[in-house]
Amino acid sequence: MADIAFDEQVDITDKVCPLTFVKAKVTLDELDDGQILAIRMNDGEPVQNVPRSIKDEGHQILKLEDNGDGTYTLYVKKVGD
């Protein structure tokens, strides 16, 4: 794991697009502004689409980390609604 401290985490490796973004967004919506969410996702479509969709929502992408096992962890800082 990265050296980024996070407030909440969600594993969406068992979801397929567009449910990957929906599950990540629901979890992000439950956080307070400034909190950090770690999202574990599979390589491929989720890595291409989830960060872009979250950024389009106005949140800050901190880091996308390759876990070395076919999954990635995306660190997102929630920005005000």
N, C-alpha and C positions, 0 to 999 in steps of 0.2 A: 504494500500500500504506500501511497505517497505520504509526504510529510505535511499534508494539508489536513488540518483538524476540521471535522465536519460534525454537524448537529444531528443529521438524520441520514439514513441510507435506504436505498430501495434496489431490489434485484429484479430486473426486467428480462433476464435471459430466457424465461419461459414464455414470453409474449412475442407476438409478431406485429409488424406495422399494420395499422396505425395504433394498435393498443399499447405499443411501447411508449409512445409519446403521451398518450392519455394517462397511463399509470404514473409516469414521471411527473406530469403536470398536476395531477391530483395530489400527489405527495408534496410537491413544491408549494402548492396552494395552501397547505396546512402549516407551512413554516412562517415565521415572522420575517420581516424585512431584515436583510443582512445575514440571515442564517445560511449555512452551506449544506447542500444536499449532495451526497455521493450516489451516483447512479451506475450500477453494474449492468452492462449490456453485451450482447454478442457482436462480433465483427460483422461487417456487411451493411445491410440496410439501416439497422439502428444507429450505427456509428456515423453513417452518412446523413441521416434524417433527424435524429433526436437533438443533437447539438444545434443544428440550424433552426429547428422549430422553437427550441427554448430561447435561443438568441432573438428570434423574431418576436417572442413574447416580451422581450425587454430585459431578460435576466442576463447576468454576467457569467460567461464561461471562464472558469479559472484554469482548468487543465483537463486534458484527455490522456489517460494513462493506459498503456498496453500492459495487461496483466500476464502476458506470456502464455496464456492457456486458451486463446481464441476469444477471450472476453476483454472488454475495456471498462475502465471506471472513469466516468465524467463527473467533474466537480463543478457545481453550479452555485453561484451566490444569488439569493433571491433579492430582486430589486422591487421596490414599491409598486403596488397594484395600480 
